[in-house]
């Protein structure tokens, strides 16, 4: 049987040469590429509502991303949010290499189509430097999560960092990877 093409192989053999031609770039190393994907979520109301055990939260995050999340702690106390210095207030994962491409493939081909009333992602979420951020309201759209076993639904943020110098190059890169942007 023929080996299945990975997203990285597809980038090297198909996407990069097409982008080089489309963007008019002479050097192969100047073609935009994805460097890392940062996935994070805030514990927020889960921690302040009385439940001090958030192992299910981290286990869900581990199942979604394929690697153990880092628990982020508050740097300073904010009384309005019932937050004290040193208390955990979020989890994050930085994906690179094979896990990054696997997560990207799952995001584009499985997760986005499973979102309810999905009509495409916004082109306005670029930061001006070629990085793209997208938020997902329910973590249950990921295939690893069993909706019957969850206690509380939470959202997560995904930030895709690229080497593109501007938003137009990053848009061309993500469109080549198959991101379903909204049509005008």
N, C-alpha and C positions, 0 to 999 in steps of 0.2 A: 504494500500500500504506500501511496505517496504521503510524505510527512506534511502535516498541516502548516501553512505559513503563519508565522507569528506576526504581530503588529509591527515589531521592530524590523523584521525582514522586509515587510511591505513598505515601511518608511524608507529604508535604505535603497531598495530596488525600484520602487515606483513613485512614492510621494516626493522624496528629496529631488530627484531629477526633474519632475514636473514642476515643483516649486521654483527650482533654479531657473527654469525656462520662463515660467509665468512672471516671476518677480524681476527678471533681468539681472540675476546675480552671476558674477563671473567665477567666484571662488566657491567650491563645494562646502568648505568649512563655514561660510557665511550664511548658508541656508538655515532658516529658523528651525529649531527643534525643541522638544519638550525636555526640560531638565529635571523637574520634580513635580510631584503632586502632593499637596498638603491637605489632609482631611482632618477637620476638627469639629468638636461639638461642646457646648457648654452644659455643665451639670445643672446650673441654675436652680429652678424650682424643685428639682428632684432632691437636692441636698437640703434646701431650706424647709421643705415640707415635712421633715422629720425623719426621712429614711437616710441613715448615715451609711448604709451599705449599698454601694453602687457597682458591685462586682458583675451584675447582669449587664449593666451599661457597658463596662469595659469588655465583657465577653462578646456582646453584640458587635462592638467596634472591631474586636479582633477577628470575628468571623467575616465581617464586611471587607476589611482591608487586607487580611492575611498576615498581619504582624501585630505585635503587642503595642497598645497605645501608651503614650506617656501621659501621666496625670499631671496637669498643670495646677499650681497653687497660686492663691491670691498674693499679690505683692504688697497690697495695703488694704486696710479695713475700710469698708463702705457701709455705714449703718443703715442706709435706706434699703439696701439689698440683703441685710442681715448677713453680711460677709465679714469675716475676721481675717486678719493677716495669717497666712499659712494654711488656710483651709483650701481643700481642692475645689476648683471651680470650672474645670474643663479637661477634656482629653484631646490629644492630637497624635497624628501619625504622619510621618514624612515618607513618601514612597519614591523609590528610585529604581532604575534598572528593570529587571524582568517583572517584578511585582507592580511597578508603575504601568508598564504596558498591558499587563493582565487586567489591572483595575480599570484602565482606560477603555479597553475592549469591552469589559463588562458594563461599564457606564454607558457607552454609546449604544451597544447592541441589545442590552437587557434592561437596564434600569430606566433610561429615558422612555422607552416604549411602555413601561409598566406604570408610569405616573398617570394618575387620573386626570382627564381633560387636558392632555398634553398637546400643545399646538406649536411647540418649538421653544428653544431657549433664546433669551434676549441677546442682541448684539451690543447692548449698552453696558454690559458688565465687564468690559475691559478697563484696565486701570491707567491707560495712557502709555505704559511701558511694555506692552505686549503680554501681560499676564491676564488670565481670565478667572473669574470667580462665579460659582453657581451654588445656590442653596437648595437643599432638598428638605421639604417639610416633614415627611414621614420616612423613617428608616425602614419601614416594612416593604418598600419597593425593591429592596435588595433580595435576591433569591435565597441567600443563606439564612434569612430571618424567618422563623415560623411565626405567623401572626397569632397563633393560639397560645404561644408561650410567653408573650410579652406582657409586662406589667404596665408600662407607660410608653407612649409613642413620643419620640423626640426627633428633632431635625439635625441636619449636619451641613457643614459648609465645605466646599471643595474648591481649592485654589490651584489652578494649573499654571505653573511658571514656565515660560518659554524664553529662548534667546532672541526672540524678535525684538527689534528696536522700536517698533510702532504697532498700533492696533491693527492696521490693514494687513501687515505681514502675518500677525498672529491669527487674524480671522481667516486668511488663506490657508494657514497651517492646520487650524482646527477643522475647517471645512473639508480639507483633504483627508483628515482622519475620520470624517463621517459625522461630525457633530451636527445635530438637527437644528440649525438656526431658523428663526421665524422668517417667513417670506413677507415682503411688504404688501 
